[in-house]
Amino acid sequence: MSDWDDLAVRVGTVVRAEPNEAARDAAYSLWIDFGEIGELQSSAKITDLYLPGQLVGRQVVAVTGFEPMRVGGFRSDVLVVGATTAEGIVLLQVDRPVPPGSVVA
């Protein structure tokens, strides 16, 4: 289990996205560039409002510092965050590009 001090909310850039076919619930496997801390992975249940091609190049907000877990056989390092709506999860985003790995203050 991660220490609270290890957790951070950061902005990363999605470099690859594809369906996570092995996940119990519909999800995408994401590879996200976080700059100095590297490329991390996430299994994200964001299939209701987004297609994989719409995610590549997009900046997302994620919680880093968790112990990796397996989701449908895919290693998930970070938790991508969004707002829950009746239509599905709406990703949180920055209003202008920032360097990958930027910490949300």
Biopython code that builds the backbone (N, CA, C, O; Angstrom):
import numpy as np
from Bio.PDB.StructureBuilder import StructureBuilder

atoms = [
    (1, "MET", "N", (0.839, -1.182, 0.000)),
    (1, "MET", "CA", (0.000, 0.000, 0.000)),
    (1, "MET", "C", (0.883, 1.244, 0.000)),
    (1, "MET", "O", (1.906, 1.287, 0.684)),
    (2, "SER", "N", (0.485, 2.250, -0.767)),
    (2, "SER", "CA", (1.266, 3.478, -0.879)),
    (2, "SER", "C", (1.083, 4.361, 0.341)),
    (2, "SER", "O", (0.024, 4.358, 0.969)),
    (3, "ASP", "N", (2.115, 5.111, 0.672)),
    (3, "ASP", "CA", (2.008, 6.130, 1.708)),
    (3, "ASP", "C", (1.321, 7.343, 1.110)),
    (3, "ASP", "O", (1.480, 7.632, -0.076)),
    (4, "TRP", "N", (0.564, 8.046, 1.923)),
    (4, "TRP", "CA", (-0.143, 9.242, 1.472)),
    (4, "TRP", "C", (0.824, 10.217, 0.808)),
    (4, "TRP", "O", (0.474, 10.852, -0.187)),
    (5, "ASP", "N", (2.041, 10.345, 1.349)),
    (5, "ASP", "CA", (3.028, 11.284, 0.809)),
    (5, "ASP", "C", (3.480, 10.913, -0.595)),
    (5, "ASP", "O", (3.963, 11.776, -1.328)),
    (6, "ASP", "N", (3.335, 9.649, -0.990)),
    (6, "ASP", "CA", (3.743, 9.211, -2.325)),
    (6, "ASP", "C", (2.730, 9.601, -3.399)),
    (6, "ASP", "O", (3.062, 9.632, -4.584)),
    (7, "LEU", "N", (1.497, 9.898, -2.989)),
    (7, "LEU", "CA", (0.447, 10.203, -3.949)),
    (7, "LEU", "C", (0.554, 11.641, -4.439)),
    (7, "LEU", "O", (0.881, 12.550, -3.676)),
    (8, "ALA", "N", (0.274, 11.830, -5.728)),
    (8, "ALA", "CA", (0.244, 13.171, -6.320)),
    (8, "ALA", "C", (-0.783, 13.162, -7.446)),
    (8, "ALA", "O", (-1.012, 12.139, -8.090)),
    (9, "VAL", "N", (-1.387, 14.308, -7.669)),
    (9, "VAL", "CA", (-2.273, 14.473, -8.815)),
    (9, "VAL", "C", (-1.450, 15.186, -9.873)),
    (9, "VAL", "O", (-0.940, 16.284, -9.651)),
    (10, "ARG", "N", (-1.329, 14.540, -11.032)),
    (10, "ARG", "CA", (-0.469, 15.050, -12.106)),
    (10, "ARG", "C", (-1.210, 15.058, -13.434)),
    (10, "ARG", "O", (-2.235, 14.400, -13.606)),
    (11, "VAL", "N", (-0.659, 15.821, -14.359)),
    (11, "VAL", "CA", (-1.163, 15.853, -15.725)),
    (11, "VAL", "C", (-0.230, 15.017, -16.587)),
    (11, "VAL", "O", (0.991, 15.161, -16.524)),
    (12, "GLY", "N", (-0.819, 14.143, -17.390)),
    (12, "GLY", "CA", (-0.043, 13.331, -18.317)),
    (12, "GLY", "C", (-0.667, 13.390, -19.703)),
    (12, "GLY", "O", (-1.818, 13.796, -19.861)),
    (13, "THR", "N", (0.104, 12.983, -20.703)),
    (13, "THR", "CA", (-0.366, 12.971, -22.081)),
    (13, "THR", "C", (-0.519, 11.529, -22.552)),
    (13, "THR", "O", (0.430, 10.748, -22.487)),
    (14, "VAL", "N", (-1.702, 11.180, -23.023)),
    (14, "VAL", "CA", (-1.966, 9.821, -23.507)),
    (14, "VAL", "C", (-1.183, 9.610, -24.805)),
    (14, "VAL", "O", (-1.326, 10.372, -25.761)),
    (15, "VAL", "N", (-0.355, 8.565, -24.821)),
    (15, "VAL", "CA", (0.437, 8.264, -26.017)),
    (15, "VAL", "C", (-0.092, 7.042, -26.773)),
    (15, "VAL", "O", (0.235, 6.835, -27.942)),
    (16, "ARG", "N", (-0.908, 6.240, -26.095)),
    (16, "ARG", "CA", (-1.489, 5.049, -26.727)),
    (16, "ARG", "C", (-2.758, 4.683, -25.971)),
    (16, "ARG", "O", (-2.813, 4.803, -24.747)),
    (17, "ALA", "N", (-3.776, 4.237, -26.698)),
    (17, "ALA", "CA", (-5.040, 3.828, -26.085)),
    (17, "ALA", "C", (-5.650, 2.706, -26.908)),
    (17, "ALA", "O", (-5.689, 2.768, -28.137)),
    (18, "GLU", "N", (-6.126, 1.682, -26.214)),
    (18, "GLU", "CA", (-6.792, 0.573, -26.899)),
    (18, "GLU", "C", (-7.758, -0.100, -25.935)),
    (18, "GLU", "O", (-7.603, 0.017, -24.719)),
    (19, "PRO", "N", (-8.752, -0.804, -26.465)),
    (19, "PRO", "CA", (-9.698, -1.485, -25.571)),
    (19, "PRO", "C", (-8.986, -2.520, -24.694)),
    (19, "PRO", "O", (-8.103, -3.240, -25.160)),
    (20, "ASN", "N", (-9.380, -2.585, -23.424)),
    (20, "ASN", "CA", (-8.891, -3.622, -22.519)),
    (20, "ASN", "C", (-9.923, -4.739, -22.568)),
    (20, "ASN", "O", (-10.844, -4.786, -21.753)),
    (21, "GLU", "N", (-9.759, -5.630, -23.526)),
    (21, "GLU", "CA", (-10.723, -6.696, -23.794)),
    (21, "GLU", "C", (-10.901, -7.642, -22.604)),
    (21, "GLU", "O", (-11.958, -8.259, -22.465)),
    (22, "ALA", "N", (-9.888, -7.766, -21.746)),
    (22, "ALA", "CA", (-9.953, -8.717, -20.632)),
    (22, "ALA", "C", (-10.580, -8.130, -19.372)),
    (22, "ALA", "O", (-10.833, -8.858, -18.412)),
    (23, "ALA", "N", (-10.830, -6.833, -19.364)),
    (23, "ALA", "CA", (-11.428, -6.206, -18.179)),
    (23, "ALA", "C", (-12.870, -6.678, -17.999)),
    (23, "ALA", "O", (-13.580, -6.903, -18.979)),
    (24, "ARG", "N", (-13.295, -6.825, -16.760)),
    (24, "ARG", "CA", (-14.664, -7.249, -16.442)),
    (24, "ARG", "C", (-15.681, -6.248, -16.971)),
    (24, "ARG", "O", (-16.674, -6.635, -17.587)),
    (25, "ASP", "N", (-15.437, -4.958, -16.733)),
    (25, "ASP", "CA", (-16.291, -3.888, -17.252)),
    (25, "ASP", "C", (-15.556, -3.212, -18.405)),
    (25, "ASP", "O", (-14.325, -3.195, -18.429)),
    (26, "ALA", "N", (-16.294, -2.657, -19.356)),
    (26, "ALA", "CA", (-15.681, -1.995, -20.512)),
    (26, "ALA", "C", (-14.669, -0.945, -20.041)),
    (26, "ALA", "O", (-14.980, -0.092, -19.210)),
    (27, "ALA", "N", (-13.454, -1.026, -20.589)),
    (27, "ALA", "CA", (-12.381, -0.108, -20.194)),
    (27, "ALA", "C", (-11.374, 0.003, -21.325)),
    (27, "ALA", "O", (-11.343, -0.822, -22.238)),
    (28, "TYR", "N", (-10.546, 1.049, -21.245)),
    (28, "TYR", "CA", (-9.434, 1.218, -22.172)),
    (28, "TYR", "C", (-8.127, 1.030, -21.421)),
    (28, "TYR", "O", (-8.004, 1.404, -20.255)),
    (29, "SER", "N", (-7.160, 0.449, -22.103)),
    (29, "SER", "CA", (-5.783, 0.414, -21.625)),
    (29, "SER", "C", (-5.119, 1.680, -22.142)),
    (29, "SER", "O", (-5.111, 1.933, -23.347)),
    (30, "LEU", "N", (-4.565, 2.473, -21.241)),
    (30, "LEU", "CA", (-3.921, 3.729, -21.615)),
    (30, "LEU", "C", (-2.453, 3.699, -21.228)),
    (30, "LEU", "O", (-2.093, 3.181, -20.170)),
    (31, "TRP", "N", (-1.608, 4.252, -22.081)),
    (31, "TRP", "CA", (-0.206, 4.481, -21.790)),
    (31, "TRP", "C", (-0.057, 5.994, -21.764)),
    (31, "TRP", "O", (-0.357, 6.671, -22.747)),
    (32, "ILE", "N", (0.414, 6.529, -20.622)),
    (32, "ILE", "CA", (0.395, 7.968, -20.386)),
    (32, "ILE", "C", (1.808, 8.458, -20.058)),
    (32, "ILE", "O", (2.480, 7.907, -19.187)),
    (33, "ASP", "N", (2.247, 9.498, -20.767)),
    (33, "ASP", "CA", (3.558, 10.109, -20.541)),
    (33, "ASP", "C", (3.442, 11.118, -19.403)),
    (33, "ASP", "O", (2.676, 12.079, -19.477)),
    (34, "PHE", "N", (4.230, 10.875, -18.337)),
    (34, "PHE", "CA", (4.266, 11.786, -17.196)),
    (34, "PHE", "C", (5.629, 12.464, -17.077)),
    (34, "PHE", "O", (6.072, 12.776, -15.972)),
    (35, "GLY", "N", (6.286, 12.689, -18.197)),
    (35, "GLY", "CA", (7.551, 13.422, -18.194)),
    (35, "GLY", "C", (8.626, 12.714, -17.401)),
    (35, "GLY", "O", (8.950, 11.563, -17.692)),
    (36, "GLU", "N", (9.189, 13.386, -16.397)),
    (36, "GLU", "CA", (10.321, 12.862, -15.630)),
    (36, "GLU", "C", (10.032, 11.548, -14.920)),
    (36, "GLU", "O", (10.952, 10.757, -14.711)),
    (37, "ILE", "N", (8.775, 11.289, -14.540)),
    (37, "ILE", "CA", (8.498, 10.022, -13.842)),
    (37, "ILE", "C", (8.219, 8.893, -14.826)),
    (37, "ILE", "O", (8.038, 7.746, -14.419)),
    (38, "GLY", "N", (8.184, 9.212, -16.118)),
    (38, "GLY", "CA", (8.090, 8.179, -17.146)),
    (38, "GLY", "C", (6.691, 7.934, -17.670)),
    (38, "GLY", "O", (5.745, 8.670, -17.389)),
    (39, "GLU", "N", (6.604, 6.860, -18.446)),
    (39, "GLU", "CA", (5.327, 6.446, -19.029)),
    (39, "GLU", "C", (4.678, 5.426, -18.102)),
    (39, "GLU", "O", (5.267, 4.389, -17.796)),
    (40, "LEU", "N", (3.472, 5.727, -17.663)),
    (40, "LEU", "CA", (2.735, 4.853, -16.767)),
    (40, "LEU", "C", (1.459, 4.395, -17.457)),
    (40, "LEU", "O", (1.035, 4.987, -18.450)),
    (41, "GLN", "N", (0.855, 3.346, -16.931)),
    (41, "GLN", "CA", (-0.322, 2.744, -17.542)),
    (41, "GLN", "C", (-1.541, 2.902, -16.652)),
    (41, "GLN", "O", (-1.433, 3.041, -15.433)),
    (42, "SER", "N", (-2.714, 2.878, -17.296)),
    (42, "SER", "CA", (-3.969, 2.916, -16.551)),
    (42, "SER", "C", (-5.034, 2.162, -17.324)),
    (42, "SER", "O", (-5.108, 2.255, -18.549)),
    (43, "SER", "N", (-5.858, 1.416, -16.606)),
    (43, "SER", "CA", (-7.071, 0.847, -17.180)),
    (43, "SER", "C", (-8.191, 1.774, -16.736)),
    (43, "SER", "O", (-8.465, 1.910, -15.543)),
    (44, "ALA", "N", (-8.836, 2.413, -17.711)),
    (44, "ALA", "CA", (-9.813, 3.453, -17.385)),
    (44, "ALA", "C", (-11.182, 3.128, -17.973)),
    (44, "ALA", "O", (-11.307, 2.809, -19.155)),
    (45, "LYS", "N", (-12.209, 3.214, -17.122)),
    (45, "LYS", "CA", (-13.591, 2.956, -17.548)),
    (45, "LYS", "C", (-14.189, 4.245, -18.108)),
    (45, "LYS", "O", (-15.038, 4.876, -17.479)),
    (46, "ILE", "N", (-13.730, 4.622, -19.298)),
    (46, "ILE", "CA", (-14.161, 5.872, -19.929)),
    (46, "ILE", "C", (-14.697, 5.607, -21.334)),
    (46, "ILE", "O", (-14.607, 6.468, -22.210)),
    (47, "THR", "N", (-15.250, 4.419, -21.545)),
    (47, "THR", "CA", (-15.663, 4.007, -22.889)),
    (47, "THR", "C", (-16.995, 4.609, -23.338)),
    (47, "THR", "O", (-17.289, 4.587, -24.533)),
    (48, "ASP", "N", (-17.800, 5.139, -22.436)),
    (48, "ASP", "CA", (-19.103, 5.671, -22.821)),
    (48, "ASP", "C", (-19.002, 6.928, -23.676)),
    (48, "ASP", "O", (-19.813, 7.122, -24.581)),
    (49, "LEU", "N", (-18.024, 7.780, -23.406)),
    (49, "LEU", "CA", (-17.952, 9.080, -24.078)),
    (49, "LEU", "C", (-16.723, 9.269, -24.958)),
    (49, "LEU", "O", (-16.614, 10.278, -25.655)),
    (50, "TYR", "N", (-15.791, 8.307, -24.937)),
    (50, "TYR", "CA", (-14.532, 8.482, -25.668)),
    (50, "TYR", "C", (-14.207, 7.246, -26.490)),
    (50, "TYR", "O", (-14.523, 6.122, -26.099)),
    (51, "LEU", "N", (-13.573, 7.469, -27.633)),
    (51, "LEU", "CA", (-13.008, 6.401, -28.449)),
    (51, "LEU", "C", (-11.500, 6.442, -28.288)),
    (51, "LEU", "O", (-10.950, 7.505, -28.001)),
    (52, "PRO", "N", (-10.806, 5.309, -28.463)),
    (52, "PRO", "CA", (-9.350, 5.308, -28.277)),
    (52, "PRO", "C", (-8.630, 6.396, -29.080)),
    (52, "PRO", "O", (-7.718, 7.042, -28.565)),
    (53, "GLY", "N", (-9.032, 6.599, -30.326)),
    (53, "GLY", "CA", (-8.378, 7.602, -31.164)),
    (53, "GLY", "C", (-8.552, 9.023, -30.664)),
    (53, "GLY", "O", (-7.729, 9.890, -30.959)),
    (54, "GLN", "N", (-9.612, 9.269, -29.912)),
    (54, "GLN", "CA", (-9.844, 10.602, -29.350)),
    (54, "GLN", "C", (-8.958, 10.862, -28.135)),
    (54, "GLN", "O", (-8.792, 12.011, -27.724)),
    (55, "LEU", "N", (-8.393, 9.816, -27.564)),
    (55, "LEU", "CA", (-7.609, 9.957, -26.331)),
    (55, "LEU", "C", (-6.127, 10.200, -26.596)),
    (55, "LEU", "O", (-5.462, 10.873, -25.809)),
    (56, "VAL", "N", (-5.607, 9.663, -27.687)),
    (56, "VAL", "CA", (-4.179, 9.816, -27.989)),
    (56, "VAL", "C", (-3.866, 11.291, -28.223)),
    (56, "VAL", "O", (-4.512, 11.952, -29.036)),
    (57, "GLY", "N", (-2.868, 11.797, -27.502)),
    (57, "GLY", "CA", (-2.478, 13.201, -27.572)),
    (57, "GLY", "C", (-3.198, 14.078, -26.569)),
    (57, "GLY", "O", (-2.829, 15.238, -26.388)),
    (58, "ARG", "N", (-4.206, 13.552, -25.924)),
    (58, "ARG", "CA", (-4.992, 14.315, -24.956)),
    (58, "ARG", "C", (-4.288, 14.321, -23.596)),
    (58, "ARG", "O", (-3.719, 13.314, -23.174)),
    (59, "GLN", "N", (-4.336, 15.456, -22.930)),
    (59, "GLN", "CA", (-3.812, 15.519, -21.571)),
    (59, "GLN", "C", (-4.919, 15.124, -20.608)),
    (59, "GLN", "O", (-6.064, 15.559, -20.735)),
    (60, "VAL", "N", (-4.551, 14.282, -19.634)),
    (60, "VAL", "CA", (-5.492, 13.804, -18.629)),
    (60, "VAL", "C", (-4.930, 14.091, -17.245)),
    (60, "VAL", "O", (-3.728, 14.291, -17.072)),
    (61, "VAL", "N", (-5.816, 14.106, -16.276)),
    (61, "VAL", "CA", (-5.429, 14.283, -14.876)),
    (61, "VAL", "C", (-5.494, 12.914, -14.219)),
    (61, "VAL", "O", (-6.467, 12.180, -14.395)),
    (62, "ALA", "N", (-4.458, 12.568, -13.460)),
    (62, "ALA", "CA", (-4.401, 11.247, -12.835)),
    (62, "ALA", "C", (-3.716, 11.321, -11.477)),
    (62, "ALA", "O", (-2.891, 12.197, -11.221)),
    (63, "VAL", "N", (-4.081, 10.378, -10.616)),
    (63, "VAL", "CA", (-3.425, 10.227, -9.316)),
    (63, "VAL", "C", (-2.298, 9.228, -9.503)),
    (63, "VAL", "O", (-2.528, 8.108, -9.958)),
    (64, "THR", "N", (-1.075, 9.628, -9.153)),
    (64, "THR", "CA", (0.096, 8.765, -9.248)),
    (64, "THR", "C", (0.566, 8.377, -7.851)),
    (64, "THR", "O", (0.191, 9.002, -6.859)),
    (65, "GLY", "N", (1.386, 7.345, -7.791)),
    (65, "GLY", "CA", (1.972, 6.935, -6.511)),
    (65, "GLY", "C", (1.333, 5.710, -5.905)),
    (65, "GLY", "O", (1.751, 5.267, -4.835)),
    (66, "PHE", "N", (0.323, 5.145, -6.563)),
    (66, "PHE", "CA", (-0.295, 3.908, -6.084)),
    (66, "PHE", "C", (0.600, 2.722, -6.404)),
    (66, "PHE", "O", (1.417, 2.780, -7.323)),
    (67, "GLU", "N", (0.444, 1.649, -5.642)),
    (67, "GLU", "CA", (1.044, 0.373, -6.019)),
    (67, "GLU", "C", (0.323, -0.105, -7.276)),
    (67, "GLU", "O", (-0.904, -0.032, -7.331)),
    (68, "PRO", "N", (1.039, -0.588, -8.282)),
    (68, "PRO", "CA", (0.360, -1.087, -9.490)),
    (68, "PRO", "C", (-0.597, -2.229, -9.154)),
    (68, "PRO", "O", (-0.348, -3.024, -8.248)),
    (69, "MET", "N", (-1.699, -2.290, -9.906)),
    (69, "MET", "CA", (-2.640, -3.389, -9.764)),
    (69, "MET", "C", (-2.921, -3.953, -11.151)),
    (69, "MET", "O", (-2.606, -3.316, -12.156)),
    (70, "ARG", "N", (-3.508, -5.137, -11.213)),
    (70, "ARG", "CA", (-3.828, -5.773, -12.481)),
    (70, "ARG", "C", (-5.326, -5.638, -12.727)),
    (70, "ARG", "O", (-6.139, -5.943, -11.854)),
    (71, "VAL", "N", (-5.683, -5.174, -13.932)),
    (71, "VAL", "CA", (-7.079, -5.076, -14.336)),
    (71, "VAL", "C", (-7.198, -5.850, -15.647)),
    (71, "VAL", "O", (-6.709, -5.410, -16.687)),
    (72, "GLY", "N", (-7.847, -6.997, -15.582)),
    (72, "GLY", "CA", (-7.967, -7.824, -16.767)),
    (72, "GLY", "C", (-6.612, -8.204, -17.340)),
    (72, "GLY", "O", (-6.451, -8.296, -18.557)),
    (73, "GLY", "N", (-5.634, -8.427, -16.461)),
    (73, "GLY", "CA", (-4.302, -8.803, -16.905)),
    (73, "GLY", "C", (-3.423, -7.633, -17.300)),
    (73, "GLY", "O", (-2.254, -7.832, -17.633)),
    (74, "PHE", "N", (-3.953, -6.414, -17.271)),
    (74, "PHE", "CA", (-3.198, -5.218, -17.658)),
    (74, "PHE", "C", (-2.730, -4.499, -16.403)),
    (74, "PHE", "O", (-3.514, -4.293, -15.476)),
    (75, "ARG", "N", (-1.440, -4.110, -16.365)),
    (75, "ARG", "CA", (-0.909, -3.381, -15.207)),
    (75, "ARG", "C", (-1.443, -1.951, -15.219)),
    (75, "ARG", "O", (-1.303, -1.239, -16.213)),
    (76, "SER", "N", (-2.052, -1.536, -14.116)),
    (76, "SER", "CA", (-2.574, -0.182, -13.984)),
    (76, "SER", "C", (-1.815, 0.513, -12.857)),
    (76, "SER", "O", (-1.896, 0.108, -11.697)),
    (77, "ASP", "N", (-1.072, 1.570, -13.215)),
    (77, "ASP", "CA", (-0.210, 2.293, -12.271)),
    (77, "ASP", "C", (-0.875, 3.521, -11.676)),
    (77, "ASP", "O", (-0.575, 3.906, -10.546)),
    (78, "VAL", "N", (-1.780, 4.141, -12.433)),
    (78, "VAL", "CA", (-2.368, 5.419, -12.032)),
    (78, "VAL", "C", (-3.882, 5.369, -12.158)),
    (78, "VAL", "O", (-4.428, 4.514, -12.856)),
    (79, "LEU", "N", (-4.552, 6.284, -11.483)),
    (79, "LEU", "CA", (-6.000, 6.421, -11.561)),
    (79, "LEU", "C", (-6.322, 7.699, -12.326)),
    (79, "LEU", "O", (-6.108, 8.802, -11.823)),
    (80, "VAL", "N", (-6.841, 7.545, -13.549)),
    (80, "VAL", "CA", (-7.280, 8.694, -14.342)),
    (80, "VAL", "C", (-8.594, 9.182, -13.743)),
    (80, "VAL", "O", (-9.472, 8.374, -13.439)),
    (81, "VAL", "N", (-8.740, 10.496, -13.572)),
    (81, "VAL", "CA", (-9.909, 11.021, -12.882)),
    (81, "VAL", "C", (-10.841, 11.786, -13.817)),
    (81, "VAL", "O", (-10.427, 12.399, -14.801)),
    (82, "GLY", "N", (-12.114, 11.716, -13.459)),
    (82, "GLY", "CA", (-13.139, 12.412, -14.212)),
    (82, "GLY", "C", (-14.362, 12.590, -13.333)),
    (82, "GLY", "O", (-14.396, 12.148, -12.184)),
    (83, "ALA", "N", (-15.357, 13.242, -13.892)),
    (83, "ALA", "CA", (-16.610, 13.479, -13.184)),
    (83, "ALA", "C", (-17.648, 12.474, -13.666)),
    (83, "ALA", "O", (-17.776, 12.231, -14.866)),
    (84, "THR", "N", (-18.385, 11.894, -12.730)),
    (84, "THR", "CA", (-19.420, 10.937, -13.062)),
    (84, "THR", "C", (-20.690, 11.682, -13.465)),
    (84, "THR", "O", (-21.193, 12.525, -12.723)),
    (85, "THR", "N", (-21.203, 11.351, -14.663)),
    (85, "THR", "CA", (-22.446, 11.943, -15.141)),
    (85, "THR", "C", (-23.380, 10.813, -15.573)),
    (85, "THR", "O", (-22.969, 9.655, -15.637)),
    (86, "ALA", "N", (-24.618, 11.147, -15.863)),
    (86, "ALA", "CA", (-25.576, 10.144, -16.333)),
    (86, "ALA", "C", (-25.133, 9.520, -17.654)),
    (86, "ALA", "O", (-25.476, 8.373, -17.940)),
    (87, "GLU", "N", (-24.377, 10.259, -18.460)),
    (87, "GLU", "CA", (-23.909, 9.764, -19.753)),
    (87, "GLU", "C", (-22.631, 8.952, -19.652)),
    (87, "GLU", "O", (-22.313, 8.204, -20.576)),
    (88, "GLY", "N", (-21.894, 9.075, -18.568)),
    (88, "GLY", "CA", (-20.621, 8.387, -18.384)),
    (88, "GLY", "C", (-19.605, 9.302, -17.730)),
    (88, "GLY", "O", (-19.931, 10.414, -17.315)),
    (89, "ILE", "N", (-18.374, 8.829, -17.641)),
    (89, "ILE", "CA", (-17.296, 9.600, -17.014)),
    (89, "ILE", "C", (-16.810, 10.680, -17.976)),
    (89, "ILE", "O", (-16.496, 10.388, -19.130)),
    (90, "VAL", "N", (-16.748, 11.925, -17.508)),
    (90, "VAL", "CA", (-16.202, 13.042, -18.271)),
    (90, "VAL", "C", (-14.823, 13.335, -17.689)),
    (90, "VAL", "O", (-14.695, 13.660, -16.509)),
    (91, "LEU", "N", (-13.797, 13.220, -18.522)),
    (91, "LEU", "CA", (-12.427, 13.428, -18.055)),
    (91, "LEU", "C", (-12.195, 14.861, -17.601)),
    (91, "LEU", "O", (-12.693, 15.805, -18.213)),
    (92, "LEU", "N", (-11.428, 15.017, -16.510)),
    (92, "LEU", "CA", (-10.974, 16.338, -16.103)),
    (92, "LEU", "C", (-9.841, 16.729, -17.042)),
    (92, "LEU", "O", (-9.072, 15.873, -17.479)),
    (93, "GLN", "N", (-9.735, 18.008, -17.352)),
    (93, "GLN", "CA", (-8.680, 18.440, -18.253)),
    (93, "GLN", "C", (-8.178, 19.821, -17.868)),
    (93, "GLN", "O", (-8.865, 20.582, -17.187)),
    (94, "VAL", "N", (-6.975, 20.128, -18.313)),
    (94, "VAL", "CA", (-6.418, 21.460, -18.101)),
    (94, "VAL", "C", (-6.903, 22.347, -19.246)),
    (94, "VAL", "O", (-7.233, 21.841, -20.319)),
    (95, "ASP", "N", (-6.950, 23.668, -19.031)),
    (95, "ASP", "CA", (-7.495, 24.538, -20.079)),
    (95, "ASP", "C", (-6.432, 25.036, -21.060)),
    (95, "ASP", "O", (-6.747, 25.767, -21.999)),
    (96, "ARG", "N", (-5.166, 24.638, -20.842)),
    (96, "ARG", "CA", (-4.098, 24.906, -21.807)),
    (96, "ARG", "C", (-3.026, 23.845, -21.604)),
    (96, "ARG", "O", (-2.911, 23.303, -20.505)),
    (97, "PRO", "N", (-2.240, 23.532, -22.625)),
    (97, "PRO", "CA", (-1.213, 22.487, -22.493)),
    (97, "PRO", "C", (-0.206, 22.818, -21.387)),
    (97, "PRO", "O", (0.202, 23.966, -21.214)),
    (98, "VAL", "N", (0.177, 21.785, -20.653)),
    (98, "VAL", "CA", (1.211, 21.904, -19.623)),
    (98, "VAL", "C", (2.212, 20.775, -19.838)),
    (98, "VAL", "O", (1.882, 19.783, -20.488)),
    (99, "PRO", "N", (3.430, 20.903, -19.309)),
    (99, "PRO", "CA", (4.405, 19.820, -19.473)),
    (99, "PRO", "C", (3.907, 18.526, -18.813)),
    (99, "PRO", "O", (3.349, 18.568, -17.717)),
    (100, "PRO", "N", (4.106, 17.373, -19.481)),
    (100, "PRO", "CA", (3.730, 16.097, -18.876)),
    (100, "PRO", "C", (4.389, 15.929, -17.507)),
    (100, "PRO", "O", (5.574, 16.215, -17.336)),
    (101, "GLY", "N", (3.608, 15.465, -16.543)),
    (101, "GLY", "CA", (4.111, 15.271, -15.182)),
    (101, "GLY", "C", (3.839, 16.443, -14.269)),
    (101, "GLY", "O", (4.108, 16.367, -13.070)),
    (102, "SER", "N", (3.301, 17.546, -14.819)),
    (102, "SER", "CA", (3.011, 18.710, -13.975)),
    (102, "SER", "C", (2.106, 18.301, -12.817)),
    (102, "SER", "O", (1.141, 17.559, -13.003)),
    (103, "VAL", "N", (2.426, 18.790, -11.626)),
    (103, "VAL", "CA", (1.645, 18.487, -10.429)),
    (103, "VAL", "C", (0.473, 19.459, -10.363)),
    (103, "VAL", "O", (0.629, 20.661, -10.581)),
    (104, "VAL", "N", (-0.703, 18.916, -10.058)),
    (104, "VAL", "CA", (-1.892, 19.742, -9.877)),
    (104, "VAL", "C", (-1.821, 20.340, -8.480)),
    (104, "VAL", "O", (-1.677, 19.617, -7.494)),
    (105, "ALA", "N", (-1.923, 21.662, -8.400)),
    (105, "ALA", "CA", (-1.801, 22.349, -7.107)),
    (105, "ALA", "C", (-3.161, 22.669, -6.541)),
    (105, "ALA", "O", (-3.259, 23.246, -5.459)),
]
sb = StructureBuilder()
sb.init_structure("model")
sb.init_model(0)
sb.init_chain("A")
sb.init_seg("    ")
for serial, (resi, resn, name, xyz) in enumerate(atoms, 1):
    if name == "N":
        sb.init_residue(resn, " ", resi, " ")
    sb.init_atom(name, np.array(xyz, "f"), 0.0, 1.0, " ", f" {name:<3s}", serial, name[0])
structure = sb.get_structure()
